[in-house]
Amino acid sequence: MKKEIVPKPKSRFLRVQCLKCKNEQIIFNKAPQDVTCLVCGNILAKKTGGMSIIKSKIIRVLT
């Protein structure tokens, strides 16, 4: 198995949909603070110190 010189990051950007108002928004999966919807203020992701807990529907993982 070939070893990569520069490893790929484990963090990703996500396109999520708010469960309350159906607004789509791009968030970071390792957010340092709670992420809220820009339209209705519903919590989309909660901080944990590492990977965030996603409380919305994931539409797509962006690379």
Biopython code that builds the backbone (N, CA, C, O; Angstrom):
import numpy as np
from Bio.PDB.StructureBuilder import StructureBuilder

atoms = [
    (1, "MET", "N", (0.838, -1.180, 0.000)),
    (1, "MET", "CA", (0.000, 0.000, 0.000)),
    (1, "MET", "C", (0.887, 1.249, 0.000)),
    (1, "MET", "O", (1.817, 1.359, 0.799)),
    (2, "LYS", "N", (0.598, 2.161, -0.879)),
    (2, "LYS", "CA", (1.388, 3.371, -1.015)),
    (2, "LYS", "C", (0.987, 4.383, 0.065)),
    (2, "LYS", "O", (-0.201, 4.613, 0.291)),
    (3, "LYS", "N", (1.966, 4.980, 0.721)),
    (3, "LYS", "CA", (1.697, 5.961, 1.759)),
    (3, "LYS", "C", (1.651, 7.350, 1.141)),
    (3, "LYS", "O", (2.510, 7.708, 0.334)),
    (4, "GLU", "N", (0.651, 8.128, 1.520)),
    (4, "GLU", "CA", (0.520, 9.484, 0.993)),
    (4, "GLU", "C", (1.502, 10.418, 1.691)),
    (4, "GLU", "O", (1.737, 10.304, 2.894)),
    (5, "ILE", "N", (2.063, 11.328, 0.933)),
    (5, "ILE", "CA", (2.989, 12.295, 1.507)),
    (5, "ILE", "C", (2.224, 13.281, 2.384)),
    (5, "ILE", "O", (2.629, 13.564, 3.511)),
    (6, "VAL", "N", (1.119, 13.802, 1.861)),
    (6, "VAL", "CA", (0.265, 14.711, 2.623)),
    (6, "VAL", "C", (-1.076, 14.009, 2.818)),
    (6, "VAL", "O", (-1.807, 13.816, 1.846)),
    (7, "PRO", "N", (-1.421, 13.620, 4.054)),
    (7, "PRO", "CA", (-2.679, 12.905, 4.273)),
    (7, "PRO", "C", (-3.887, 13.807, 4.062)),
    (7, "PRO", "O", (-3.819, 15.017, 4.275)),
    (8, "LYS", "N", (-4.990, 13.204, 3.642)),
    (8, "LYS", "CA", (-6.229, 13.954, 3.440)),
    (8, "LYS", "C", (-6.846, 14.292, 4.803)),
    (8, "LYS", "O", (-6.771, 13.485, 5.729)),
    (9, "PRO", "N", (-7.449, 15.466, 4.931)),
    (9, "PRO", "CA", (-8.065, 15.828, 6.211)),
    (9, "PRO", "C", (-9.316, 14.983, 6.482)),
    (9, "PRO", "O", (-9.997, 14.551, 5.552)),
    (10, "LYS", "N", (-9.608, 14.754, 7.763)),
    (10, "LYS", "CA", (-10.777, 13.978, 8.145)),
    (10, "LYS", "C", (-12.005, 14.856, 8.330)),
    (10, "LYS", "O", (-13.115, 14.345, 8.483)),
    (11, "SER", "N", (-11.821, 16.152, 8.317)),
    (11, "SER", "CA", (-12.940, 17.078, 8.473)),
    (11, "SER", "C", (-13.512, 17.428, 7.106)),
    (11, "SER", "O", (-12.798, 17.438, 6.104)),
    (12, "ARG", "N", (-14.794, 17.711, 7.079)),
    (12, "ARG", "CA", (-15.482, 17.996, 5.821)),
    (12, "ARG", "C", (-16.472, 19.151, 6.000)),
    (12, "ARG", "O", (-16.875, 19.480, 7.116)),
    (13, "PHE", "N", (-16.845, 19.746, 4.886)),
    (13, "PHE", "CA", (-17.953, 20.682, 4.859)),
    (13, "PHE", "C", (-19.195, 19.908, 4.436)),
    (13, "PHE", "O", (-19.117, 19.020, 3.586)),
    (14, "LEU", "N", (-20.330, 20.240, 5.020)),
    (14, "LEU", "CA", (-21.581, 19.536, 4.751)),
    (14, "LEU", "C", (-22.645, 20.516, 4.284)),
    (14, "LEU", "O", (-22.744, 21.626, 4.807)),
    (15, "ARG", "N", (-23.440, 20.110, 3.303)),
    (15, "ARG", "CA", (-24.634, 20.875, 2.943)),
    (15, "ARG", "C", (-25.778, 20.213, 3.695)),
    (15, "ARG", "O", (-26.089, 19.045, 3.461)),
    (16, "VAL", "N", (-26.407, 20.964, 4.603)),
    (16, "VAL", "CA", (-27.469, 20.419, 5.436)),
    (16, "VAL", "C", (-28.762, 21.183, 5.192)),
    (16, "VAL", "O", (-28.758, 22.301, 4.676)),
    (17, "GLN", "N", (-29.873, 20.550, 5.575)),
    (17, "GLN", "CA", (-31.191, 21.165, 5.437)),
    (17, "GLN", "C", (-31.820, 21.257, 6.819)),
    (17, "GLN", "O", (-31.865, 20.270, 7.554)),
    (18, "CYS", "N", (-32.299, 22.427, 7.168)),
    (18, "CYS", "CA", (-32.967, 22.648, 8.449)),
    (18, "CYS", "C", (-34.261, 21.840, 8.479)),
    (18, "CYS", "O", (-35.023, 21.841, 7.512)),
    (19, "LEU", "N", (-34.506, 21.155, 9.587)),
    (19, "LEU", "CA", (-35.709, 20.338, 9.705)),
    (19, "LEU", "C", (-36.957, 21.186, 9.909)),
    (19, "LEU", "O", (-38.070, 20.734, 9.640)),
    (20, "LYS", "N", (-36.774, 22.420, 10.387)),
    (20, "LYS", "CA", (-37.912, 23.288, 10.685)),
    (20, "LYS", "C", (-38.390, 24.088, 9.471)),
    (20, "LYS", "O", (-39.581, 24.089, 9.159)),
    (21, "CYS", "N", (-37.463, 24.768, 8.784)),
    (21, "CYS", "CA", (-37.866, 25.666, 7.692)),
    (21, "CYS", "C", (-37.374, 25.210, 6.316)),
    (21, "CYS", "O", (-37.663, 25.873, 5.320)),
    (22, "LYS", "N", (-36.638, 24.095, 6.232)),
    (22, "LYS", "CA", (-36.132, 23.511, 4.980)),
    (22, "LYS", "C", (-35.077, 24.374, 4.289)),
    (22, "LYS", "O", (-34.815, 24.180, 3.102)),
    (23, "ASN", "N", (-34.472, 25.314, 4.999)),
    (23, "ASN", "CA", (-33.395, 26.123, 4.445)),
    (23, "ASN", "C", (-32.138, 25.269, 4.313)),
    (23, "ASN", "O", (-31.828, 24.495, 5.219)),
    (24, "GLU", "N", (-31.407, 25.392, 3.202)),
    (24, "GLU", "CA", (-30.149, 24.673, 3.011)),
    (24, "GLU", "C", (-28.988, 25.597, 3.342)),
    (24, "GLU", "O", (-28.997, 26.783, 3.010)),
    (25, "GLN", "N", (-27.983, 25.024, 4.008)),
    (25, "GLN", "CA", (-26.858, 25.806, 4.480)),
    (25, "GLN", "C", (-25.615, 24.927, 4.494)),
    (25, "GLN", "O", (-25.720, 23.714, 4.677)),
    (26, "ILE", "N", (-24.439, 25.518, 4.302)),
    (26, "ILE", "CA", (-23.183, 24.781, 4.350)),
    (26, "ILE", "C", (-22.550, 25.011, 5.719)),
    (26, "ILE", "O", (-22.392, 26.149, 6.161)),
    (27, "ILE", "N", (-22.183, 23.894, 6.396)),
    (27, "ILE", "CA", (-21.576, 23.982, 7.719)),
    (27, "ILE", "C", (-20.313, 23.119, 7.746)),
    (27, "ILE", "O", (-20.095, 22.300, 6.853)),
    (28, "PHE", "N", (-19.494, 23.305, 8.766)),
    (28, "PHE", "CA", (-18.271, 22.532, 8.977)),
    (28, "PHE", "C", (-18.578, 21.442, 9.989)),
    (28, "PHE", "O", (-19.242, 21.711, 10.990)),
    (29, "ASN", "N", (-18.115, 20.221, 9.759)),
    (29, "ASN", "CA", (-18.500, 19.124, 10.650)),
    (29, "ASN", "C", (-17.724, 19.113, 11.965)),
    (29, "ASN", "O", (-18.050, 18.326, 12.854)),
    (30, "LYS", "N", (-16.718, 19.957, 12.113)),
    (30, "LYS", "CA", (-15.994, 20.089, 13.387)),
    (30, "LYS", "C", (-16.109, 21.526, 13.879)),
    (30, "LYS", "O", (-15.106, 22.171, 14.182)),
    (31, "ALA", "N", (-17.330, 22.015, 13.955)),
    (31, "ALA", "CA", (-17.575, 23.406, 14.316)),
    (31, "ALA", "C", (-17.186, 23.674, 15.776)),
    (31, "ALA", "O", (-17.516, 22.872, 16.649)),
    (32, "PRO", "N", (-16.495, 24.781, 16.057)),
    (32, "PRO", "CA", (-16.080, 25.087, 17.428)),
    (32, "PRO", "C", (-17.203, 25.655, 18.301)),
    (32, "PRO", "O", (-17.027, 25.816, 19.508)),
    (33, "GLN", "N", (-18.345, 25.955, 17.701)),
    (33, "GLN", "CA", (-19.496, 26.457, 18.453)),
    (33, "GLN", "C", (-20.773, 25.946, 17.816)),
    (33, "GLN", "O", (-20.741, 25.414, 16.707)),
    (34, "ASP", "N", (-21.906, 26.101, 18.506)),
    (34, "ASP", "CA", (-23.181, 25.646, 17.961)),
    (34, "ASP", "C", (-23.501, 26.407, 16.682)),
    (34, "ASP", "O", (-23.288, 27.617, 16.601)),
    (35, "VAL", "N", (-24.011, 25.694, 15.685)),
    (35, "VAL", "CA", (-24.363, 26.293, 14.396)),
    (35, "VAL", "C", (-25.888, 26.386, 14.331)),
    (35, "VAL", "O", (-26.586, 25.393, 14.534)),
    (36, "THR", "N", (-26.395, 27.580, 14.049)),
    (36, "THR", "CA", (-27.836, 27.780, 13.957)),
    (36, "THR", "C", (-28.233, 28.132, 12.531)),
    (36, "THR", "O", (-27.414, 28.606, 11.743)),
    (37, "CYS", "N", (-29.497, 27.896, 12.213)),
    (37, "CYS", "CA", (-30.044, 28.229, 10.907)),
    (37, "CYS", "C", (-30.089, 29.745, 10.767)),
    (37, "CYS", "O", (-30.445, 30.456, 11.707)),
    (38, "LEU", "N", (-29.728, 30.229, 9.591)),
    (38, "LEU", "CA", (-29.719, 31.670, 9.354)),
    (38, "LEU", "C", (-31.118, 32.244, 9.196)),
    (38, "LEU", "O", (-31.303, 33.452, 9.345)),
    (39, "VAL", "N", (-32.115, 31.403, 8.898)),
    (39, "VAL", "CA", (-33.474, 31.868, 8.671)),
    (39, "VAL", "C", (-34.302, 31.822, 9.960)),
    (39, "VAL", "O", (-34.874, 32.831, 10.372)),
    (40, "CYS", "N", (-34.363, 30.638, 10.595)),
    (40, "CYS", "CA", (-35.269, 30.470, 11.736)),
    (40, "CYS", "C", (-34.567, 30.372, 13.086)),
    (40, "CYS", "O", (-35.232, 30.462, 14.118)),
    (41, "GLY", "N", (-33.251, 30.190, 13.116)),
    (41, "GLY", "CA", (-32.518, 30.128, 14.366)),
    (41, "GLY", "C", (-32.481, 28.740, 15.003)),
    (41, "GLY", "O", (-31.984, 28.600, 16.121)),
    (42, "ASN", "N", (-32.988, 27.720, 14.330)),
    (42, "ASN", "CA", (-32.964, 26.348, 14.829)),
    (42, "ASN", "C", (-31.516, 25.843, 14.863)),
    (42, "ASN", "O", (-30.723, 26.209, 13.996)),
    (43, "ILE", "N", (-31.161, 25.011, 15.845)),
    (43, "ILE", "CA", (-29.801, 24.489, 15.955)),
    (43, "ILE", "C", (-29.586, 23.396, 14.913)),
    (43, "ILE", "O", (-30.330, 22.416, 14.871)),
    (44, "LEU", "N", (-28.557, 23.569, 14.065)),
    (44, "LEU", "CA", (-28.222, 22.603, 13.027)),
    (44, "LEU", "C", (-27.145, 21.634, 13.490)),
    (44, "LEU", "O", (-27.160, 20.465, 13.105)),
    (45, "ALA", "N", (-26.209, 22.105, 14.314)),
    (45, "ALA", "CA", (-25.125, 21.258, 14.808)),
    (45, "ALA", "C", (-24.708, 21.736, 16.188)),
    (45, "ALA", "O", (-24.616, 22.939, 16.433)),
    (46, "LYS", "N", (-24.457, 20.794, 17.089)),
    (46, "LYS", "CA", (-24.018, 21.119, 18.447)),
    (46, "LYS", "C", (-22.542, 20.783, 18.592)),
    (46, "LYS", "O", (-22.081, 19.752, 18.105)),
    (47, "LYS", "N", (-21.807, 21.660, 19.264)),
    (47, "LYS", "CA", (-20.373, 21.446, 19.469)),
    (47, "LYS", "C", (-20.150, 20.343, 20.500)),
    (47, "LYS", "O", (-20.956, 20.160, 21.412)),
    (48, "THR", "N", (-19.047, 19.612, 20.344)),
    (48, "THR", "CA", (-18.702, 18.563, 21.301)),
    (48, "THR", "C", (-17.225, 18.599, 21.672)),
    (48, "THR", "O", (-16.804, 17.848, 22.552)),
    (49, "GLY", "N", (-16.437, 19.433, 21.041)),
    (49, "GLY", "CA", (-15.000, 19.443, 21.262)),
    (49, "GLY", "C", (-14.261, 18.702, 20.171)),
    (49, "GLY", "O", (-13.040, 18.814, 20.071)),
    (50, "GLY", "N", (-14.971, 17.949, 19.353)),
    (50, "GLY", "CA", (-14.402, 17.229, 18.216)),
    (50, "GLY", "C", (-15.396, 17.299, 17.079)),
    (50, "GLY", "O", (-15.729, 18.386, 16.606)),
    (51, "MET", "N", (-15.872, 16.148, 16.638)),
    (51, "MET", "CA", (-16.914, 16.121, 15.611)),
    (51, "MET", "C", (-18.217, 16.663, 16.185)),
    (51, "MET", "O", (-18.609, 16.292, 17.292)),
    (52, "SER", "N", (-18.885, 17.531, 15.448)),
    (52, "SER", "CA", (-20.157, 18.090, 15.902)),
    (52, "SER", "C", (-21.270, 17.058, 15.788)),
    (52, "SER", "O", (-21.208, 16.151, 14.957)),
    (53, "ILE", "N", (-22.288, 17.204, 16.628)),
    (53, "ILE", "CA", (-23.486, 16.374, 16.521)),
    (53, "ILE", "C", (-24.429, 17.088, 15.560)),
    (53, "ILE", "O", (-24.909, 18.181, 15.859)),
    (54, "ILE", "N", (-24.697, 16.477, 14.410)),
    (54, "ILE", "CA", (-25.534, 17.081, 13.377)),
    (54, "ILE", "C", (-27.000, 16.833, 13.728)),
    (54, "ILE", "O", (-27.426, 15.686, 13.860)),
    (55, "LYS", "N", (-27.768, 17.912, 13.877)),
    (55, "LYS", "CA", (-29.176, 17.808, 14.232)),
    (55, "LYS", "C", (-30.062, 18.247, 13.075)),
    (55, "LYS", "O", (-31.155, 18.771, 13.287)),
    (56, "SER", "N", (-29.590, 18.033, 11.858)),
    (56, "SER", "CA", (-30.329, 18.397, 10.656)),
    (56, "SER", "C", (-30.083, 17.314, 9.608)),
    (56, "SER", "O", (-29.295, 16.392, 9.821)),
    (57, "LYS", "N", (-30.761, 17.440, 8.487)),
    (57, "LYS", "CA", (-30.640, 16.447, 7.426)),
    (57, "LYS", "C", (-29.423, 16.784, 6.549)),
    (57, "LYS", "O", (-29.308, 17.898, 6.039)),
    (58, "ILE", "N", (-28.517, 15.808, 6.380)),
    (58, "ILE", "CA", (-27.345, 16.008, 5.537)),
    (58, "ILE", "C", (-27.741, 15.756, 4.090)),
    (58, "ILE", "O", (-28.160, 14.654, 3.735)),
    (59, "ILE", "N", (-27.607, 16.775, 3.263)),
    (59, "ILE", "CA", (-27.932, 16.688, 1.839)),
    (59, "ILE", "C", (-26.741, 16.132, 1.060)),
    (59, "ILE", "O", (-26.901, 15.247, 0.219)),
    (60, "ARG", "N", (-25.543, 16.656, 1.343)),
    (60, "ARG", "CA", (-24.363, 16.298, 0.569)),
    (60, "ARG", "C", (-23.094, 16.563, 1.362)),
    (60, "ARG", "O", (-23.021, 17.534, 2.114)),
    (61, "VAL", "N", (-22.108, 15.714, 1.201)),
    (61, "VAL", "CA", (-20.789, 15.936, 1.796)),
    (61, "VAL", "C", (-19.920, 16.554, 0.712)),
    (61, "VAL", "O", (-19.728, 15.972, -0.356)),
    (62, "LEU", "N", (-19.398, 17.743, 1.000)),
    (62, "LEU", "CA", (-18.591, 18.474, 0.018)),
    (62, "LEU", "C", (-17.129, 18.086, 0.196)),
    (62, "LEU", "O", (-16.669, 17.887, 1.320)),
    (63, "THR", "N", (-16.395, 17.977, -0.915)),
    (63, "THR", "CA", (-14.989, 17.586, -0.841)),
    (63, "THR", "C", (-14.089, 18.765, -1.096)),
    (63, "THR", "O", (-12.866, 18.625, -1.074)),
]
sb = StructureBuilder()
sb.init_structure("model")
sb.init_model(0)
sb.init_chain("A")
sb.init_seg("    ")
for serial, (resi, resn, name, xyz) in enumerate(atoms, 1):
    if name == "N":
        sb.init_residue(resn, " ", resi, " ")
    sb.init_atom(name, np.array(xyz, "f"), 0.0, 1.0, " ", f" {name:<3s}", serial, name[0])
structure = sb.get_structure()
